[in-house]
Amino acid sequence: MARTVIDVDDEALAEAARHLGTSTKKDTVNAALREIIDRRRRAAAIARMRELVADGEIDFSAFDEGWGTGASTAA
């Protein structure tokens, strides 16, 4: 892991720590970096899924029968 010296907005860091549940600056910065990476990956996956649906490669109509009817699949 690289050691880097940066100026950080203390208020933003404190708010991020509250949201992320971290207690150190290092943990907060690393968790924030992982969070943005994860968000971008999820957004890309959703975009790809939408493309597959639009291209007809995925058909969710088989799932429509139980959705919205109050039916539960939980045992």
C-alpha positions in Angstrom: 0.0 0.0 0.0 1.3 3.4 -0.9 1.7 6.2 1.6 0.4 9.5 0.3 0.2 12.9 1.9 -2.9 14.9 0.9 -5.0 17.8 2.1 -8.5 16.6 3.0 -11.7 18.5 3.8 -12.1 17.7 7.5 -15.9 18.2 7.4 -16.4 15.9 4.4 -14.1 13.3 5.9 -16.1 13.4 9.2 -19.4 13.1 7.3 -18.0 10.2 5.2 -16.8 8.5 8.3 -20.3 8.7 9.8 -21.9 7.3 6.7 -19.3 4.6 6.3 -19.1 3.7 10.0 -15.3 4.1 10.0 -13.2 5.6 12.8 -9.9 6.5 11.3 -8.9 8.7 8.4 -7.2 5.9 6.6 -10.2 3.6 7.0 -12.6 6.3 5.8 -10.5 7.2 2.7 -10.1 3.5 1.8 -13.8 2.7 2.4 -14.8 5.7 0.3 -12.5 4.6 -2.6 -14.0 1.1 -2.5 -17.5 2.5 -2.3 -17.1 4.6 -5.5 -15.5 1.7 -7.3 -18.4 -0.6 -6.3 -21.0 2.0 -7.3 -19.4 2.4 -10.7 -19.2 -1.4 -11.2 -22.9 -1.8 -10.2 -23.9 1.0 -12.6 -22.0 -0.6 -15.4 -23.6 -4.0 -14.7 -27.1 -2.4 -14.7 -26.4 -0.7 -18.0 -25.2 -4.0 -19.5 -28.3 -5.7 -18.1 -30.5 -3.0 -19.7 -28.7 -3.5 -23.0 -29.3 -7.3 -22.9 -33.0 -6.8 -22.1 -33.3 -4.2 -24.9 -31.6 -6.6 -27.3 -34.0 -9.4 -26.3 -31.3 -11.5 -24.9 -33.0 -11.5 -21.5 -36.7 -11.9 -21.0 -38.2 -11.2 -17.6 -41.8 -12.0 -18.6 -41.5 -15.4 -17.0 -41.1 -13.6 -13.6 -44.1 -11.3 -14.2 -46.7 -13.9 -13.1 -45.8 -13.7 -9.4 -44.8 -10.1 -9.2 -47.2 -7.5 -8.0 -49.8 -10.1 -6.9 -48.8 -10.2 -3.3 -47.4 -13.7 -3.8 -44.3 -14.5 -1.8 -41.6 -16.9 -2.7 -40.3 -17.1 0.9 -40.8 -20.3 2.8 
